[in-house]
Amino acid sequence: MSDNVLDIAKLGQFCVKYFGNVENFNGWLDTTVLLFNGEPPRRYMNSIRGRELIKQTINKLKYGYTA
């Protein structure tokens, strides 16, 4: 269980760096995203695969790919 919390915290730090603040990151987490089957990314935070997908999506945004 503590591994999940640590992974989520690391992911949060990574994403907040990209979005600039927690509010923007939370807004994105609650927005429907096509790559997440039209669901908000927050629904995927509790699985390892979901967190990997979120990180990959942010990296795509970071480097100019559309997500």
All heavy atoms as a GROMACS GRO file, in nm:
protein
  546
    1MET      N    1   0.083  -0.119   0.000
    1MET     CA    2   0.000   0.000   0.000
    1MET      C    3   0.087   0.126   0.000
    1MET      O    4   0.060   0.220  -0.072
    1MET     CB    5  -0.093  -0.003   0.121
    1MET     CG    6  -0.180   0.118   0.133
    1MET     SD    7  -0.323   0.098   0.028
    1MET     CE    8  -0.417   0.237   0.081
    2SER      N    9   0.194   0.128   0.080
    2SER     CA   10   0.279   0.247   0.087
    2SER      C   11   0.353   0.271  -0.044
    2SER      O   12   0.386   0.385  -0.076
    2SER     CB   13   0.376   0.238   0.203
    2SER     OG   14   0.463   0.128   0.184
    3ASP      N   15   0.377   0.165  -0.123
    3ASP     CA   16   0.439   0.182  -0.254
    3ASP      C   17   0.348   0.264  -0.346
    3ASP      O   18   0.395   0.350  -0.420
    3ASP     CB   19   0.469   0.048  -0.320
    3ASP     CG   20   0.590  -0.020  -0.258
    3ASP    OD1   21   0.664   0.046  -0.182
    3ASP    OD2   22   0.608  -0.140  -0.284
    4ASN      N   23   0.217   0.238  -0.340
    4ASN     CA   24   0.122   0.314  -0.419
    4ASN      C   25   0.125   0.461  -0.381
    4ASN      O   26   0.125   0.549  -0.468
    4ASN     CB   27  -0.021   0.261  -0.401
    4ASN     CG   28  -0.052   0.150  -0.498
    4ASN    OD1   29   0.020   0.125  -0.593
    4ASN    ND2   30  -0.163   0.083  -0.473
    5VAL      N   31   0.127   0.489  -0.253
    5VAL     CA   32   0.128   0.628  -0.205
    5VAL      C   33   0.255   0.697  -0.253
    5VAL      O   34   0.250   0.811  -0.302
    5VAL     CB   35   0.117   0.634  -0.050
    5VAL    CG1   36   0.135   0.774   0.001
    5VAL    CG2   37  -0.017   0.577  -0.006
    6LEU      N   38   0.368   0.629  -0.244
    6LEU     CA   39   0.494   0.686  -0.288
    6LEU      C   40   0.493   0.710  -0.439
    6LEU      O   41   0.534   0.816  -0.486
    6LEU     CB   42   0.609   0.593  -0.251
    6LEU     CG   43   0.750   0.646  -0.275
    6LEU    CD1   44   0.774   0.776  -0.201
    6LEU    CD2   45   0.852   0.542  -0.232
    7ASP      N   46   0.442   0.614  -0.516
    7ASP     CA   47   0.432   0.630  -0.662
    7ASP      C   48   0.343   0.748  -0.699
    7ASP      O   49   0.375   0.825  -0.788
    7ASP     CB   50   0.375   0.504  -0.726
    7ASP     CG   51   0.477   0.392  -0.738
    7ASP    OD1   52   0.597   0.417  -0.715
    7ASP    OD2   53   0.435   0.280  -0.772
    8ILE      N   54   0.229   0.761  -0.630
    8ILE     CA   55   0.137   0.871  -0.658
    8ILE      C   56   0.203   1.005  -0.624
    8ILE      O   57   0.190   1.102  -0.698
    8ILE     CB   58   0.003   0.851  -0.582
    8ILE    CG1   59  -0.072   0.733  -0.645
    8ILE    CG2   60  -0.081   0.978  -0.586
    8ILE    CD1   61  -0.193   0.686  -0.566
    9ALA      N   62   0.277   1.009  -0.514
    9ALA     CA   63   0.346   1.133  -0.475
    9ALA      C   64   0.451   1.170  -0.580
    9ALA      O   65   0.462   1.288  -0.619
    9ALA     CB   66   0.411   1.116  -0.338
   10LYS      N   67   0.527   1.072  -0.627
   10LYS     CA   68   0.628   1.099  -0.730
   10LYS      C   69   0.562   1.147  -0.860
   10LYS      O   70   0.610   1.240  -0.924
   10LYS     CB   71   0.711   0.973  -0.759
   10LYS     CG   72   0.810   0.940  -0.651
   10LYS     CD   73   0.886   0.813  -0.689
   10LYS     CE   74   0.980   0.771  -0.579
   10LYS     NZ   75   1.049   0.645  -0.612
   11LEU      N   76   0.454   1.082  -0.896
   11LEU     CA   77   0.382   1.122  -1.016
   11LEU      C   78   0.328   1.264  -0.999
   11LEU      O   79   0.337   1.346  -1.092
   11LEU     CB   80   0.266   1.025  -1.045
   11LEU     CG   81   0.179   1.060  -1.165
   11LEU    CD1   82   0.262   1.055  -1.294
   11LEU    CD2   83   0.060   0.967  -1.173
   12GLY      N   84   0.276   1.294  -0.882
   12GLY     CA   85   0.226   1.429  -0.855
   12GLY      C   86   0.334   1.533  -0.871
   12GLY      O   87   0.312   1.636  -0.936
   13GLN      N   88   0.451   1.508  -0.817
   13GLN     CA   89   0.562   1.603  -0.831
   13GLN      C   90   0.599   1.623  -0.977
   13GLN      O   91   0.620   1.735  -1.022
   13GLN     CB   92   0.686   1.553  -0.754
   13GLN     CG   93   0.675   1.567  -0.606
   13GLN     CD   94   0.802   1.516  -0.538
   13GLN    OE1   95   0.862   1.418  -0.579
   13GLN    NE2   96   0.841   1.585  -0.432
   14PHE      N   97   0.608   1.514  -1.050
   14PHE     CA   98   0.642   1.520  -1.192
   14PHE      C   99   0.540   1.603  -1.269
   14PHE      O  100   0.577   1.690  -1.350
   14PHE     CB  101   0.649   1.376  -1.247
   14PHE     CG  102   0.668   1.368  -1.395
   14PHE    CD1  103   0.793   1.386  -1.450
   14PHE    CD2  104   0.561   1.340  -1.479
   14PHE    CE1  105   0.812   1.378  -1.588
   14PHE    CE2  106   0.579   1.332  -1.616
   14PHE     CZ  107   0.705   1.350  -1.670
   15CYS      N  108   0.412   1.578  -1.243
   15CYS     CA  109   0.307   1.647  -1.317
   15CYS      C  110   0.292   1.793  -1.277
   15CYS      O  111   0.268   1.878  -1.362
   15CYS     CB  112   0.174   1.573  -1.298
   15CYS     SG  113   0.175   1.409  -1.375
   16VAL      N  114   0.309   1.823  -1.149
   16VAL     CA  115   0.301   1.962  -1.104
   16VAL      C  116   0.411   2.044  -1.168
   16VAL      O  117   0.390   2.160  -1.203
   16VAL     CB  118   0.302   1.971  -0.949
   16VAL    CG1  119   0.326   2.113  -0.902
   16VAL    CG2  120   0.172   1.917  -0.892
   17LYS      N  121   0.528   1.985  -1.188
   17LYS     CA  122   0.636   2.055  -1.259
   17LYS      C  123   0.591   2.096  -1.398
   17LYS      O  124   0.619   2.206  -1.444
   17LYS     CB  125   0.761   1.967  -1.271
   17LYS     CG  126   0.858   1.981  -1.160
   17LYS     CD  127   0.984   1.903  -1.195
   17LYS     CE  128   1.070   1.886  -1.072
   17LYS     NZ  129   1.186   1.804  -1.096
   18TYR      N  130   0.522   2.006  -1.467
   18TYR     CA  131   0.476   2.036  -1.602
   18TYR      C  132   0.364   2.141  -1.599
   18TYR      O  133   0.367   2.237  -1.675
   18TYR     CB  134   0.427   1.910  -1.674
   18TYR     CG  135   0.362   1.943  -1.805
   18TYR    CD1  136   0.440   1.979  -1.916
   18TYR    CD2  137   0.224   1.945  -1.819
   18TYR    CE1  138   0.381   2.015  -2.036
   18TYR    CE2  139   0.164   1.980  -1.938
   18TYR     CZ  140   0.243   2.015  -2.047
   18TYR     OH  141   0.184   2.052  -2.165
   19PHE      N  142   0.266   2.122  -1.512
   19PHE     CA  143   0.149   2.211  -1.510
   19PHE      C  144   0.172   2.342  -1.437
   19PHE      O  145   0.093   2.434  -1.449
   19PHE     CB  146   0.028   2.138  -1.450
   19PHE     CG  147  -0.033   2.038  -1.543
   19PHE    CD1  148  -0.010   1.903  -1.527
   19PHE    CD2  149  -0.112   2.079  -1.649
   19PHE    CE1  150  -0.066   1.810  -1.615
   19PHE    CE2  151  -0.168   1.988  -1.737
   19PHE     CZ  152  -0.144   1.853  -1.720
   20GLY      N  153   0.278   2.349  -1.358
   20GLY     CA  154   0.312   2.474  -1.291
   20GLY      C  155   0.257   2.488  -1.151
   20GLY      O  156   0.314   2.558  -1.069
   21ASN      N  157   0.146   2.421  -1.121
   21ASN     CA  158   0.091   2.422  -0.986
   21ASN      C  159  -0.009   2.308  -0.968
   21ASN      O  160  -0.052   2.247  -1.066
   21ASN     CB  161   0.029   2.559  -0.950
   21ASN     CG  162  -0.085   2.596  -1.042
   21ASN    OD1  163  -0.178   2.518  -1.064
   21ASN    ND2  164  -0.080   2.716  -1.098
   22VAL      N  165  -0.044   2.283  -0.845
   22VAL     CA  166  -0.134   2.171  -0.812
   22VAL      C  167  -0.273   2.193  -0.870
   22VAL      O  168  -0.336   2.098  -0.917
   22VAL     CB  169  -0.141   2.152  -0.658
   22VAL    CG1  170  -0.244   2.048  -0.620
   22VAL    CG2  171  -0.005   2.112  -0.603
   23GLU      N  172  -0.320   2.317  -0.870
   23GLU     CA  173  -0.455   2.346  -0.920
   23GLU      C  174  -0.468   2.309  -1.067
   23GLU      O  175  -0.567   2.247  -1.108
   23GLU     CB  176  -0.490   2.494  -0.899
   23GLU     CG  177  -0.508   2.533  -0.755
   23GLU     CD  178  -0.376   2.554  -0.679
   23GLU    OE1  179  -0.269   2.572  -0.743
   23GLU    OE2  180  -0.380   2.550  -0.554
   24ASN      N  181  -0.368   2.347  -1.148
   24ASN     CA  182  -0.373   2.312  -1.290
   24ASN      C  183  -0.366   2.162  -1.312
   24ASN      O  184  -0.436   2.107  -1.398
   24ASN     CB  185  -0.259   2.381  -1.366
   24ASN     CG  186  -0.278   2.530  -1.377
   24ASN    OD1  187  -0.386   2.583  -1.359
   24ASN    ND2  188  -0.169   2.600  -1.405
   25PHE      N  189  -0.282   2.094  -1.234
   25PHE     CA  190  -0.271   1.949  -1.244
   25PHE      C  191  -0.404   1.884  -1.206
   25PHE      O  192  -0.454   1.796  -1.278
   25PHE     CB  193  -0.157   1.897  -1.157
   25PHE     CG  194  -0.146   1.747  -1.151
   25PHE    CD1  195  -0.154   1.669  -1.265
   25PHE    CD2  196  -0.126   1.684  -1.030
   25PHE    CE1  197  -0.143   1.530  -1.259
   25PHE    CE2  198  -0.114   1.545  -1.022
   25PHE     CZ  199  -0.123   1.469  -1.137
   26ASN      N  200  -0.464   1.927  -1.096
   26ASN     CA  201  -0.593   1.871  -1.055
   26ASN      C  202  -0.701   1.897  -1.159
   26ASN      O  203  -0.786   1.811  -1.184
   26ASN     CB  204  -0.637   1.928  -0.919
   26ASN     CG  205  -0.576   1.851  -0.805
   26ASN    OD1  206  -0.564   1.730  -0.809
   26ASN    ND2  207  -0.534   1.923  -0.702
   27GLY      N  208  -0.697   2.014  -1.221
   27GLY     CA  209  -0.793   2.043  -1.327
   27GLY      C  210  -0.779   1.946  -1.443
   27GLY      O  211  -0.879   1.894  -1.495
   28TRP      N  212  -0.656   1.918  -1.482
   28TRP     CA  213  -0.632   1.823  -1.590
   28TRP      C  214  -0.676   1.683  -1.550
   28TRP      O  215  -0.736   1.610  -1.631
   28TRP     CB  216  -0.483   1.823  -1.629
   28TRP     CG  217  -0.453   1.727  -1.740
   28TRP    CD1  218  -0.473   1.746  -1.873
   28TRP    CD2  219  -0.399   1.595  -1.727
   28TRP    NE1  220  -0.433   1.635  -1.944
   28TRP    CE2  221  -0.388   1.540  -1.856
   28TRP    CE3  222  -0.358   1.518  -1.618
   28TRP    CZ2  223  -0.338   1.412  -1.880
   28TRP    CZ3  224  -0.309   1.390  -1.642
   28TRP    CH2  225  -0.299   1.339  -1.771
   29LEU      N  226  -0.649   1.644  -1.425
   29LEU     CA  227  -0.687   1.511  -1.378
   29LEU      C  228  -0.838   1.489  -1.386
   29LEU      O  229  -0.883   1.376  -1.400
   29LEU     CB  230  -0.642   1.490  -1.232
   29LEU     CG  231  -0.499   1.452  -1.208
   29LEU    CD1  232  -0.472   1.445  -1.059
   29LEU    CD2  233  -0.463   1.320  -1.274
   30ASP      N  234  -0.914   1.596  -1.377
   30ASP     CA  235  -1.060   1.585  -1.378
   30ASP      C  236  -1.122   1.613  -1.514
   30ASP      O  237  -1.244   1.616  -1.529
   30ASP     CB  238  -1.119   1.679  -1.272
   30ASP     CG  239  -1.083   1.635  -1.131
   30ASP    OD1  240  -1.072   1.512  -1.107
   30ASP    OD2  241  -1.063   1.722  -1.044
   31THR      N  242  -1.038   1.635  -1.616
   31THR     CA  243  -1.085   1.662  -1.752
   31THR      C  244  -1.085   1.533  -1.832
   31THR      O  245  -0.992   1.454  -1.822
   31THR     CB  246  -0.990   1.765  -1.820
   31THR    OG1  247  -0.987   1.883  -1.741
   31THR    CG2  248  -1.037   1.798  -1.960
   32THR      N  249  -1.188   1.513  -1.912
   32THR     CA  250  -1.189   1.392  -1.994
   32THR      C  251  -1.079   1.400  -2.099
   32THR      O  252  -1.056   1.504  -2.159
   32THR     CB  253  -1.327   1.371  -2.063
   32THR    OG1  254  -1.356   1.485  -2.141
   32THR    CG2  255  -1.436   1.348  -1.961
   33VAL      N  256  -1.010   1.288  -2.118
   33VAL     CA  257  -0.897   1.281  -2.210
   33VAL      C  258  -0.919   1.159  -2.300
   33VAL      O  259  -0.946   1.049  -2.251
   33VAL     CB  260  -0.763   1.267  -2.133
   33VAL    CG1  261  -0.646   1.249  -2.228
   33VAL    CG2  262  -0.741   1.388  -2.043
   34LEU      N  263  -0.906   1.181  -2.430
   34LEU     CA  264  -0.930   1.074  -2.526
   34LEU      C  265  -0.844   0.951  -2.498
   34LEU      O  266  -0.891   0.837  -2.507
   34LEU     CB  267  -0.904   1.127  -2.667
   34LEU     CG  268  -0.957   1.043  -2.782
   34LEU    CD1  269  -1.107   1.022  -2.768
   34LEU    CD2  270  -0.926   1.110  -2.914
   35LEU      N  271  -0.717   0.971  -2.464
   35LEU     CA  272  -0.627   0.858  -2.437
   35LEU      C  273  -0.672   0.772  -2.318
   35LEU      O  274  -0.627   0.660  -2.302
   35LEU     CB  275  -0.485   0.908  -2.409
   35LEU     CG  276  -0.407   0.954  -2.532
   35LEU    CD1  277  -0.275   1.017  -2.489
   35LEU    CD2  278  -0.380   0.837  -2.624
   36PHE      N  279  -0.760   0.828  -2.236
   36PHE     CA  280  -0.811   0.755  -2.120
   36PHE      C  281  -0.956   0.712  -2.145
   36PHE      O  282  -1.038   0.714  -2.055
   36PHE     CB  283  -0.800   0.841  -1.994
   36PHE     CG  284  -0.657   0.870  -1.956
   36PHE    CD1  285  -0.591   0.982  -2.005
   36PHE    CD2  286  -0.587   0.784  -1.874
   36PHE    CE1  287  -0.458   1.009  -1.971
   36PHE    CE2  288  -0.455   0.809  -1.840
   36PHE     CZ  289  -0.391   0.921  -1.889
   37ASN      N  290  -0.983   0.677  -2.270
   37ASN     CA  291  -1.117   0.632  -2.310
   37ASN      C  292  -1.224   0.736  -2.279
   37ASN      O  293  -1.337   0.702  -2.243
   37ASN     CB  294  -1.153   0.498  -2.244
   37ASN     CG  295  -1.058   0.388  -2.284
   37ASN    OD1  296  -1.019   0.380  -2.401
   37ASN    ND2  297  -1.018   0.306  -2.190
   38GLY      N  298  -1.188   0.863  -2.292
   38GLY     CA  299  -1.284   0.971  -2.267
   38GLY      C  300  -1.317   0.991  -2.121
   38GLY      O  301  -1.414   1.057  -2.087
   39GLU      N  302  -1.236   0.933  -2.034
   39GLU     CA  303  -1.257   0.948  -1.890
   39GLU      C  304  -1.148   1.037  -1.833
   39GLU      O  305  -1.043   1.056  -1.894
   39GLU     CB  306  -1.250   0.811  -1.822
   39GLU     CG  307  -1.361   0.716  -1.865
   39GLU     CD  308  -1.353   0.584  -1.794
   39GLU    OE1  309  -1.271   0.567  -1.701
   39GLU    OE2  310  -1.428   0.494  -1.832
   40PRO      N  311  -1.171   1.093  -1.714
   40PRO     CA  312  -1.066   1.174  -1.652
   40PRO      C  313  -0.950   1.086  -1.605
   40PRO      O  314  -0.970   0.975  -1.555
   40PRO     CB  315  -1.135   1.240  -1.533
   40PRO     CG  316  -1.268   1.175  -1.518
   40PRO     CD  317  -1.294   1.092  -1.638
   41PRO      N  318  -0.827   1.134  -1.622
   41PRO     CA  319  -0.710   1.056  -1.581
   41PRO      C  320  -0.712   1.016  -1.433
   41PRO      O  321  -0.655   0.913  -1.397
   41PRO     CB  322  -0.592   1.150  -1.610
   41PRO     CG  323  -0.643   1.240  -1.718
   41PRO     CD  324  -0.789   1.257  -1.691
   42ARG      N  325  -0.777   1.095  -1.349
   42ARG     CA  326  -0.782   1.063  -1.205
   42ARG      C  327  -0.831   0.921  -1.181
   42ARG      O  328  -0.789   0.854  -1.087
   42ARG     CB  329  -0.870   1.164  -1.131
   42ARG     CG  330  -0.865   1.147  -0.982
   42ARG     CD  331  -0.949   1.249  -0.908
   42ARG     NE  332  -0.916   1.386  -0.935
   42ARG     CZ  333  -0.818   1.454  -0.876
   42ARG    NH1  334  -0.741   1.395  -0.788
   42ARG    NH2  335  -0.797   1.580  -0.906
   43ARG      N  336  -0.918   0.870  -1.267
   43ARG     CA  337  -0.972   0.735  -1.249
   43ARG      C  338  -0.865   0.627  -1.265
   43ARG      O  339  -0.887   0.512  -1.229
   43ARG     CB  340  -1.085   0.710  -1.350
   43ARG     CG  341  -1.202   0.806  -1.325
   43ARG     CD  342  -1.319   0.770  -1.407
   43ARG     NE  343  -1.388   0.660  -1.339
   43ARG     CZ  344  -1.484   0.589  -1.393
   43ARG    NH1  345  -1.523   0.613  -1.515
   43ARG    NH2  346  -1.541   0.492  -1.326
   44TYR      N  347  -0.750   0.664  -1.320
   44TYR     CA  348  -0.643   0.567  -1.346
   44TYR      C  349  -0.528   0.576  -1.246
   44TYR      O  350  -0.432   0.501  -1.256
   44TYR     CB  351  -0.589   0.588  -1.488
   44TYR     CG  352  -0.692   0.551  -1.593
   44TYR    CD1  353  -0.793   0.640  -1.628
   44TYR    CD2  354  -0.689   0.428  -1.654
   44TYR    CE1  355  -0.889   0.606  -1.722
   44TYR    CE2  356  -0.784   0.393  -1.749
   44TYR     CZ  357  -0.884   0.483  -1.782
   44TYR     OH  358  -0.979   0.448  -1.875
   45MET      N  359  -0.537   0.666  -1.151
   45MET     CA  360  -0.427   0.691  -1.057
   45MET      C  361  -0.398   0.572  -0.965
   45MET      O  362  -0.286   0.558  -0.916
   45MET     CB  363  -0.458   0.812  -0.968
   45MET     CG  364  -0.458   0.944  -1.039
   45MET     SD  365  -0.295   1.012  -1.066
   45MET     CE  366  -0.245   1.055  -0.902
   46ASN      N  367  -0.495   0.487  -0.941
   46ASN     CA  368  -0.477   0.382  -0.841
   46ASN      C  369  -0.412   0.254  -0.894
   46ASN      O  370  -0.390   0.161  -0.819
   46ASN     CB  371  -0.611   0.349  -0.774
   46ASN     CG  372  -0.655   0.462  -0.684
   46ASN    OD1  373  -0.573   0.527  -0.622
   46ASN    ND2  374  -0.784   0.487  -0.679
   47SER      N  375  -0.382   0.251  -1.025
   47SER     CA  376  -0.313   0.132  -1.077
   47SER      C  377  -0.174   0.173  -1.129
   47SER      O  378  -0.154   0.286  -1.173
   47SER     CB  379  -0.393   0.067  -1.190
   47SER     OG  380  -0.388   0.147  -1.308
   48ILE      N  381  -0.083   0.080  -1.123
   48ILE     CA  382   0.053   0.106  -1.171
   48ILE      C  383   0.047   0.142  -1.320
   48ILE      O  384   0.109   0.239  -1.364
   48ILE     CB  385   0.143  -0.018  -1.148
   48ILE    CG1  386   0.165  -0.037  -0.998
   48ILE    CG2  387   0.276  -0.002  -1.221
   48ILE    CD1  388   0.230  -0.169  -0.961
   49ARG      N  389  -0.026   0.066  -1.397
   49ARG     CA  390  -0.038   0.091  -1.541
   49ARG      C  391  -0.100   0.229  -1.567
   49ARG      O  392  -0.058   0.301  -1.657
   49ARG     CB  393  -0.122  -0.019  -1.606
   49ARG     CG  394  -0.139  -0.001  -1.754
   49ARG     CD  395  -0.006  -0.022  -1.829
   49ARG     NE  396  -0.022   0.018  -1.966
   49ARG     CZ  397   0.044   0.118  -2.025
   49ARG    NH1  398   0.134   0.186  -1.960
   49ARG    NH2  399   0.022   0.148  -2.150
   50GLY      N  400  -0.199   0.264  -1.488
   50GLY     CA  401  -0.263   0.394  -1.504
   50GLY      C  402  -0.166   0.509  -1.478
   50GLY      O  403  -0.163   0.607  -1.552
   51ARG      N  404  -0.086   0.494  -1.374
   51ARG     CA  405   0.014   0.598  -1.344
   51ARG      C  406   0.118   0.608  -1.454
   51ARG      O  407   0.162   0.716  -1.491
   51ARG     CB  408   0.078   0.571  -1.208
   51ARG     CG  409  -0.019   0.595  -1.093
   51ARG     CD  410   0.050   0.593  -0.958
   51ARG     NE  411   0.104   0.463  -0.923
   51ARG     CZ  412   0.036   0.365  -0.863
   51ARG    NH1  413  -0.091   0.381  -0.831
   51ARG    NH2  414   0.095   0.251  -0.834
   52GLU      N  415   0.156   0.493  -1.511
   52GLU     CA  416   0.251   0.494  -1.623
   52GLU      C  417   0.190   0.567  -1.742
   52GLU      O  418   0.257   0.646  -1.809
   52GLU     CB  419   0.288   0.352  -1.663
   52GLU     CG  420   0.379   0.282  -1.565
   52GLU     CD  421   0.400   0.134  -1.599
   52GLU    OE1  422   0.346   0.085  -1.700
   52GLU    OE2  423   0.472   0.068  -1.522
   53LEU      N  424   0.063   0.542  -1.769
   53LEU     CA  425  -0.005   0.607  -1.880
   53LEU      C  426  -0.014   0.758  -1.858
   53LEU      O  427   0.007   0.836  -1.951
   53LEU     CB  428  -0.144   0.547  -1.899
   53LEU     CG  429  -0.225   0.597  -2.018
   53LEU    CD1  430  -0.150   0.574  -2.149
   53LEU    CD2  431  -0.360   0.527  -2.022
   54ILE      N  432  -0.043   0.800  -1.736
   54ILE     CA  433  -0.047   0.942  -1.704
   54ILE      C  434   0.090   1.005  -1.728
   54ILE      O  435   0.101   1.110  -1.793
   54ILE     CB  436  -0.095   0.966  -1.559
   54ILE    CG1  437  -0.244   0.931  -1.548
   54ILE    CG2  438  -0.069   1.110  -1.515
   54ILE    CD1  439  -0.297   0.926  -1.406
   55LYS      N  440   0.194   0.941  -1.680
   55LYS     CA  441   0.329   0.996  -1.699
   55LYS      C  442   0.366   1.002  -1.847
   55LYS      O  443   0.422   1.102  -1.894
   55LYS     CB  444   0.433   0.914  -1.622
   55LYS     CG  445   0.570   0.977  -1.624
   55LYS     CD  446   0.664   0.912  -1.528
   55LYS     CE  447   0.798   0.986  -1.530
   55LYS     NZ  448   0.891   0.934  -1.433
   56GLN      N  449   0.335   0.898  -1.922
   56GLN     CA  450   0.362   0.898  -2.066
   56GLN      C  451   0.286   1.011  -2.136
   56GLN      O  452   0.340   1.077  -2.225
   56GLN     CB  453   0.322   0.764  -2.129
   56GLN     CG  454   0.412   0.650  -2.092
   56GLN     CD  455   0.356   0.516  -2.138
   56GLN    OE1  456   0.250   0.508  -2.200
   56GLN    NE2  457   0.428   0.409  -2.106
   57THR      N  458   0.163   1.034  -2.095
   57THR     CA  459   0.081   1.140  -2.155
   57THR      C  460   0.141   1.276  -2.126
   57THR      O  461   0.151   1.361  -2.216
   57THR     CB  462  -0.064   1.131  -2.102
   57THR    OG1  463  -0.116   1.001  -2.132
   57THR    CG2  464  -0.151   1.237  -2.165
   58ILE      N  465   0.186   1.298  -2.003
   58ILE     CA  466   0.248   1.427  -1.968
   58ILE      C  467   0.378   1.445  -2.046
   58ILE      O  468   0.407   1.553  -2.096
   58ILE     CB  469   0.273   1.438  -1.816
   58ILE    CG1  470   0.141   1.432  -1.740
   58ILE    CG2  471   0.350   1.565  -1.782
   58ILE    CD1  472   0.038   1.534  -1.780
   59ASN      N  473   0.455   1.338  -2.061
   59ASN     CA  474   0.578   1.348  -2.141
   59ASN      C  475   0.546   1.384  -2.286
   59ASN      O  476   0.618   1.463  -2.347
   59ASN     CB  477   0.658   1.218  -2.136
   59ASN     CG  478   0.756   1.217  -2.021
   59ASN    OD1  479   0.815   1.319  -1.987
   59ASN    ND2  480   0.773   1.102  -1.961
   60LYS      N  481   0.439   1.329  -2.340
   60LYS     CA  482   0.399   1.365  -2.478
   60LYS      C  483   0.362   1.512  -2.485
   60LYS      O  484   0.399   1.581  -2.581
   60LYS     CB  485   0.283   1.278  -2.524
   60LYS     CG  486   0.324   1.136  -2.553
   60LYS     CD  487   0.205   1.051  -2.593
   60LYS     CE  488   0.247   0.907  -2.619
   60LYS     NZ  489   0.134   0.823  -2.654
   61LEU      N  490   0.288   1.560  -2.386
   61LEU     CA  491   0.252   1.702  -2.383
   61LEU      C  492   0.378   1.789  -2.373
   61LEU      O  493   0.391   1.890  -2.441
   61LEU     CB  494   0.160   1.731  -2.264
   61LEU     CG  495   0.019   1.676  -2.273
   61LEU    CD1  496  -0.052   1.691  -2.139
   61LEU    CD2  497  -0.060   1.747  -2.383
   62LYS      N  498   0.468   1.745  -2.288
   62LYS     CA  499   0.592   1.818  -2.262
   62LYS      C  500   0.675   1.834  -2.389
   62LYS      O  501   0.736   1.938  -2.412
   62LYS     CB  502   0.670   1.738  -2.158
   62LYS     CG  503   0.774   1.813  -2.080
   62LYS     CD  504   0.843   1.710  -1.992
   62LYS     CE  505   0.871   1.758  -1.856
   62LYS     NZ  506   0.936   1.658  -1.773
   63TYR      N  507   0.677   1.731  -2.470
   63TYR     CA  508   0.763   1.732  -2.588
   63TYR      C  509   0.686   1.759  -2.718
   63TYR      O  510   0.734   1.731  -2.827
   63TYR     CB  511   0.843   1.602  -2.595
   63TYR     CG  512   0.937   1.593  -2.478
   63TYR    CD1  513   0.912   1.505  -2.374
   63TYR    CD2  514   1.048   1.677  -2.468
   63TYR    CE1  515   0.994   1.500  -2.263
   63TYR    CE2  516   1.132   1.672  -2.359
   63TYR     CZ  517   1.104   1.584  -2.257
   63TYR     OH  518   1.188   1.580  -2.147
   64GLY      N  519   0.566   1.814  -2.703
   64GLY     CA  520   0.495   1.866  -2.820
   64GLY      C  521   0.398   1.774  -2.891
   64GLY      O  522   0.343   1.810  -2.993
   65TYR      N  523   0.374   1.656  -2.839
   65TYR     CA  524   0.275   1.568  -2.898
   65TYR      C  525   0.139   1.608  -2.843
   65TYR      O  526   0.129   1.655  -2.731
   65TYR     CB  527   0.301   1.421  -2.864
   65TYR     CG  528   0.432   1.370  -2.917
   65TYR    CD1  529   0.546   1.370  -2.837
   65TYR    CD2  530   0.443   1.323  -3.047
   65TYR    CE1  531   0.667   1.324  -2.885
   65TYR    CE2  532   0.563   1.277  -3.096
   65TYR     CZ  533   0.675   1.277  -3.015
   65TYR     OH  534   0.794   1.232  -3.062
   66THR      N  535   0.034   1.587  -2.918
   66THR     CA  536  -0.099   1.617  -2.864
   66THR      C  537  -0.151   1.497  -2.788
   66THR      O  538  -0.126   1.383  -2.824
   66THR     CB  539  -0.197   1.654  -2.977
   66THR    OG1  540  -0.200   1.548  -3.072
   66THR    CG2  541  -0.156   1.783  -3.044
   67ALA      N  542  -0.222   1.526  -2.681
   67ALA     CA  543  -0.275   1.415  -2.598
   67ALA      C  544  -0.422   1.434  -2.574
   67ALA      O  545  -0.473   1.540  -2.566
   67ALA     CB  546  -0.202   1.411  -2.465
   0.00000   0.00000   0.00000
